[in-house]
Amino acid sequence: MQLFNNRMLKAQGIYKSYGNLQILKGVDLEVKKGEIVSIVGASGAGKSTFLNILGTLDKADSGKVIIGNTDTSNLSNTELSIFRNHKIGFVFQFHHLLAEFNAIENVCIPALIAGESRSSAEKKAGKLLDRLGLSGRVTHKPSQLSGGEQQRVAVARALVNKPALVFADEPSGNLDSTNANELHHLFKELRDEFEQTFVIVTHNEHLADLADRRVLMKDGLIVQ
């Protein structure tokens, strides 16, 4: 299912330095709605820094990030937090589940932050966990789940507010090959089912090749 009917994300002239170390040197990228884009490159190329700026978790020294019709550089910190909660989902290499909460409680957190009632949040979370094959694990805490199950809970958490755009940073980095392969195909299934857009930083060649488009970063620039 190829959507790609309009632009979801535009990054223009993104520069970022930490002290005297220049990480990003004027990066441009456009991503269409419903597209899965993988960002690849050697360690130190600037991939994760770029992803954090695209996801509004970090600010560029200069340049613009436009998501949908919103120029995120024009938003205050409070507006940015609200925008991020409603429009963006994140999946990281380390799942960052809260150890004291069970699976469904972890998935509910973004919805509760957005102001939904607990019953509404739990209904949505339950449907997602069922869709991801975890209907029998909803009351299990992270320590009672396998690595693959924990990452699927993290994916459900990223999707619970139905974000238009999902960013993933080395999402299969801590998974064995079987679970990694399942996660890779899951992203494509979710795109087709929910029309979401994915931008994925990865060293995994198989995941990169499954994307609709592969972008190579080198020395703080997109070169391919």
Secondary structure, 3 states (H helix, E strand, C coil): CCCCCCEEEEEEEEEEEECCEEEEEEEEEEEECCCEEEEECCCCCCHHHHHHHHCCCCCCCEEEEEECCEEHHHCCHHHHHHHHHHHEEEEECCCCCCCCCCHHHHHHHHHHHCCCCHHHHHHHHHHHHHHCCCCCCCCCCHHHCCHHHHHHHHHHHHHCCCCCEEEEECCCCCCCHHHHHHHHHHHHHHHHHHCCEEEEECCCHHHHHHCCEEEEEECCEECC
